[in-house]
Structures are given as C-alpha cells and as structure tokens.
Amino acid sequence: MGKNNTRDEAEPSVPDDGTSRRNFLKGAAVGAGVVGTGATAGVLALNNEDTGESAKAIPASEGYLLVDPAKCTGCTSCMIACSTAHEGKASHSLARIQITQNPFEGFPNDINQEQCRQCTYAACVEACPTGALEADPENGNVRMVDEDKCVGCQRCLEACPYTPHRNTWNHEREYAMKCDLCADTPHWDQEGGPDGSQACVEVCPVGAIQFTDEIPTQYDDEGYKVNLRDEQWEQLGLYAGDI
C-alpha cells in the first residue's frame, strides 16, 4: 500500500518546545505583519513635522535619556551596568545603550552614545505585529518590550529609522530589547523607571548621561545629544560654551 498524501488529512501542529514554538510564531507574525501594515493604515495616525513620517498616536513617555558625546570617554561603563542590571551579566552585546567609536573622526565625533529615544512617534511600536512593544502605562508610558509576546521577528529593529537601530537583539534568548529606563531590572535592587534611577546615569564616571522628563526635540538626534558640561570642564579646555 502506498502512502496517503492527501493534504486534508494532515493537521498542522505547533511544536511543544519553546524554541520551535518561537520560530513557528515568528513565521506567522511576519506573515501577519505584512497584512497588518495595510490594515493599520486606517488607525488614527499623526504626522511628525520634523521627519515627515506618520505613526500611530501613542502616549508620550514620561522620561528620556540625554547624552553629551564631548564628555563621554568611551569607557563603556554604561553598557556593562545596563547588561548587568537587566541580564545579570557584564556583556556589551546584551546592553541596551550603545557606544560607537570611529577612529577616522575627530573629537568629539569619534565617540557616540546611542540610546533609545522613547520616540513620540515610535515606529518600532507600530511595526510590532504581536503587540509585544507598547507604551507601558504602569511605567510612565516608557516604550517597553514584553518578552512573553515577542516572537523574534525583528520587525521593530528594521523599523527603527536611526543608525544603529536603538532596539537591540538578545542573541541568547532570541527576543528584542530596548531601553526601559530601568523600569524592569531583575538584577538591580533600585527602583527604576521615570520616577526612579537609571543604571547608566548612576554609573557614568563623568556625568555624560542625564535623565529628563521633558520631551527633547525630535528632529534627528539634536535634542538628545546635549551640552552637560559646567565650569569645571574649563580646566580641560571643554568649557560649556566651547563645543
């Protein structure tokens, strides 16, 4: 007797193990996301006057990180503190704030701090097909990733209009990560979020990172890369008005 190859007798099934299930859902989410892009076109959207892009209206975050590239020494303490607080290990690749260095650029453009902007028009939130990325009302509307809902499709990374993209990828647990202003730090005993502390701000030895509850200018990175120097920096030739 030959095999019965009729398709109507075969029932699809979701694999039981977590990794296979994530891959199964990842494929399904990507397919649904393609359809969803057109479906969400009718949802209330706002136009960003600075970039000309449209995005679904979501509540503004109650907190943002500002950085001063001229003060940054590239020590990567912020990256180590970030990964340790969130993941329990010192790892540059698991940090949610990124330090990039370009030896072909001159000071102060040779070192840059790249952090999530908590965008008012969050392309990553709009791109997520499963609702894993949202403005969390319990944490001051900080844009956060729900690991349980994330299927690893990486559409949020692709949607981020900045380079490097401000969402990062957890290669160990295969889900998207982003700065949550330390609202969810299982390996740090301090209260975070907009009303608490941020590990990168606390650990920076030169004070190159600062928290603010005021919405920065959204055009490019101008509102997020600011002058945090005071008169003491005049001794180093980096007075507040010089750069």
C-alpha positions as CSV (number, residue, x, y, z in Angstrom):
1,M,0.0,0.0,0.0
2,G,1.3,3.4,-0.9
3,K,1.3,6.4,1.4
4,N,-1.8,8.5,1.5
5,N,-0.6,12.0,0.6
6,T,-4.0,13.8,0.7
7,R,-3.5,17.2,2.4
8,D,-6.9,17.3,4.1
9,E,-5.9,14.5,6.4
10,A,-2.8,16.3,7.7
11,E,-3.4,18.7,10.6
12,P,-0.9,21.5,11.4
13,S,0.6,21.5,14.8
14,V,2.6,23.9,16.9
15,P,5.8,22.3,18.2
16,D,5.9,21.8,22.0
17,D,9.5,23.1,22.8
18,G,9.9,26.8,23.4
19,T,12.5,27.4,20.7
20,S,10.5,25.7,17.9
21,R,7.3,27.4,19.1
22,R,9.0,30.8,18.9
23,N,10.2,30.1,15.3
24,F,6.7,28.9,14.4
25,L,5.1,32.1,15.7
26,K,7.9,34.2,14.2
27,G,6.9,33.0,10.7
28,A,3.3,33.5,11.4
29,A,3.9,37.0,12.8
30,V,5.9,38.1,9.8
31,G,3.1,37.0,7.5
32,A,0.5,38.7,9.6
33,G,2.7,41.8,9.9
34,V,2.7,42.2,6.1
35,V,-1.1,42.1,6.1
36,G,-1.3,44.3,9.2
37,T,0.7,47.1,7.7
38,G,-2.1,47.9,5.3
39,A,-4.7,47.1,7.9
40,T,-3.4,49.7,10.4
41,A,-3.4,52.4,7.7
42,G,-6.8,53.5,8.9
43,V,-5.9,53.7,12.5
44,L,-5.6,57.2,14.0
45,A,-2.2,58.5,12.9
46,L,-0.2,61.6,13.4
47,N,2.3,63.3,11.1
48,N,5.7,64.1,12.5
49,E,6.5,67.6,11.3
50,D,10.3,67.0,11.8
51,T,10.6,63.8,9.7
52,G,7.5,63.8,7.6
53,E,6.7,60.3,8.8
54,S,3.4,59.1,10.0
55,A,2.9,56.9,13.1
56,K,0.1,55.7,15.3
57,A,-0.7,58.0,18.1
58,I,0.5,56.7,21.5
59,P,1.0,58.5,24.8
60,A,4.3,60.4,25.3
61,S,6.9,58.8,27.5
62,E,7.4,60.4,30.9
63,G,11.2,60.0,30.7
64,Y,14.1,60.3,28.2
65,L,17.9,60.0,28.3
66,L,20.2,62.8,27.2
67,V,23.9,62.3,26.4
68,D,26.9,64.6,25.9
69,P,29.4,63.0,23.4
70,A,32.0,65.5,24.3
71,K,32.1,64.3,27.9
72,C,32.0,60.6,27.0
73,T,35.3,58.8,27.3
74,G,34.2,55.6,25.7
75,C,34.7,53.5,28.8
76,T,31.5,51.5,28.2
77,S,30.7,51.5,31.9
78,C,27.1,52.4,30.9
79,M,26.9,49.3,28.7
80,I,28.2,47.0,31.4
81,A,25.8,48.5,34.0
82,C,22.9,48.1,31.6
83,S,23.5,44.4,30.8
84,T,24.2,43.6,34.4
85,A,21.1,45.2,35.7
86,H,18.8,43.6,33.0
87,E,20.5,40.3,32.2
88,G,22.7,39.6,35.2
89,K,25.9,39.6,33.3
90,A,28.5,42.0,32.0
91,S,28.1,41.9,28.3
92,H,28.5,44.6,25.6
93,S,26.3,42.6,23.2
94,L,23.4,42.5,25.7
95,A,23.5,46.2,26.6
96,R,20.6,48.4,25.6
97,I,22.7,51.6,25.3
98,Q,25.4,51.5,22.7
99,I,28.8,53.2,22.5
100,T,30.2,53.5,18.9
101,Q,33.7,54.6,18.2
102,N,35.1,55.8,14.8
103,P,38.8,56.3,14.7
104,F,38.5,58.2,11.4
105,E,36.5,61.0,13.0
106,G,38.0,63.8,15.2
107,F,36.8,64.9,18.6
108,P,34.0,65.0,19.7
109,N,32.5,62.9,16.8
110,D,34.9,60.0,17.3
111,I,32.7,58.6,20.2
112,N,29.0,58.5,20.2
113,Q,26.4,57.3,22.7
114,E,23.3,55.8,21.1
115,Q,20.3,55.2,23.3
116,C,16.6,54.6,22.7
117,R,14.9,57.9,22.2
118,Q,11.5,56.9,23.6
119,C,10.2,58.5,20.4
120,T,6.9,60.4,20.4
121,Y,6.2,58.7,17.0
122,A,7.5,55.2,17.8
123,A,8.0,53.3,14.5
124,C,9.0,50.2,16.5
125,V,5.8,50.1,18.4
126,E,3.7,50.5,15.2
127,A,5.7,47.8,13.4
128,C,5.3,45.1,16.1
129,P,2.7,42.6,14.8
130,T,2.1,40.9,18.2
131,G,1.7,43.9,20.5
132,A,4.9,43.0,22.4
133,L,6.2,46.5,22.1
134,E,4.0,49.2,23.7
135,A,3.9,52.3,25.7
136,D,3.5,50.8,29.2
137,P,1.1,52.9,31.3
138,E,2.3,51.3,34.5
139,N,5.8,52.6,33.9
140,G,5.2,56.2,32.7
141,N,4.4,55.1,29.1
142,V,8.0,54.0,28.6
143,R,8.2,52.1,25.3
144,M,8.9,48.5,26.5
145,V,9.1,45.0,25.1
146,D,7.0,42.2,26.6
147,E,9.3,39.2,26.2
148,D,6.4,36.8,26.5
149,K,4.7,38.3,23.5
150,C,7.9,38.8,21.4
151,V,8.3,36.2,18.7
152,G,11.7,37.4,17.5
153,C,10.6,38.6,14.0
154,Q,12.9,41.7,14.5
155,R,10.4,44.0,12.6
156,C,10.9,46.6,15.4
157,L,14.7,46.6,14.7
158,E,14.0,47.1,10.9
159,A,11.5,49.8,11.6
160,C,13.8,52.0,13.7
161,P,14.9,54.9,11.5
162,Y,18.2,55.5,13.3
163,T,21.6,54.0,12.9
164,P,22.5,52.0,14.8
165,H,18.9,50.9,15.5
166,R,18.0,51.7,19.1
167,N,16.3,48.4,19.6
168,T,18.8,45.7,20.3
169,W,18.7,41.9,19.9
170,N,19.2,39.4,22.7
171,H,21.1,36.6,20.9
172,E,20.9,34.3,23.9
173,R,17.1,34.4,24.5
174,E,16.2,35.5,20.9
175,Y,14.0,38.5,21.6
176,A,14.1,42.2,21.0
177,M,15.3,44.6,23.8
178,K,15.3,48.3,24.3
179,C,16.0,50.8,26.9
180,D,13.2,50.8,29.5
181,L,14.8,53.5,31.7
182,C,15.5,50.6,34.1
183,A,11.8,50.0,34.8
184,D,12.4,46.3,34.7
185,T,15.8,45.3,36.1
186,P,15.6,42.0,37.9
187,H,19.3,42.1,38.8
188,W,19.4,45.6,40.3
189,D,17.8,46.4,43.6
190,Q,17.0,50.0,42.9
191,E,13.7,51.3,41.7
192,G,13.9,52.4,38.1
193,G,11.6,53.9,35.5
194,P,10.8,57.6,35.0
195,D,10.3,58.1,38.8
196,G,13.4,56.1,39.8
197,S,17.1,55.7,38.9
198,Q,18.8,54.6,35.7
199,A,21.9,52.3,35.9
200,C,23.7,54.1,33.1
201,V,23.2,57.5,34.7
202,E,24.3,56.3,38.1
203,V,27.5,54.6,36.9
204,C,28.8,57.1,34.3
205,P,32.1,58.4,35.9
206,V,32.0,61.7,34.0
207,G,28.3,62.5,34.1
208,A,27.8,62.2,30.4
209,I,24.2,60.8,30.7
210,Q,21.3,62.6,32.2
211,F,17.6,61.8,32.7
212,T,14.9,64.3,31.8
213,D,11.1,64.3,31.9
214,E,10.9,66.9,29.2
215,I,10.3,65.8,25.6
216,P,13.5,66.5,23.6
217,T,13.4,68.0,20.1
218,Q,12.5,65.1,17.9
219,Y,14.4,66.1,14.8
220,D,17.4,63.7,14.2
221,D,19.5,63.4,17.4
222,E,19.8,67.2,18.1
223,G,17.5,67.1,21.1
224,Y,19.2,64.1,22.7
225,K,22.9,65.0,22.3
226,V,23.3,68.0,24.5
227,N,25.9,70.0,26.5
228,L,26.1,68.7,30.0
229,R,29.4,70.4,30.9
230,D,29.8,73.0,33.6
231,E,32.6,75.5,34.6
232,Q,34.8,72.7,36.0
233,W,35.4,71.5,32.4
234,E,37.1,74.8,31.5
235,Q,40.2,73.3,33.1
236,L,40.2,70.6,30.4
237,G,39.5,73.1,27.6
238,L,36.0,71.9,27.4
239,Y,34.0,74.7,28.8
240,A,30.3,74.6,28.4
241,G,30.2,77.2,25.7
242,D,33.1,75.8,23.6
243,I,31.5,72.8,21.9
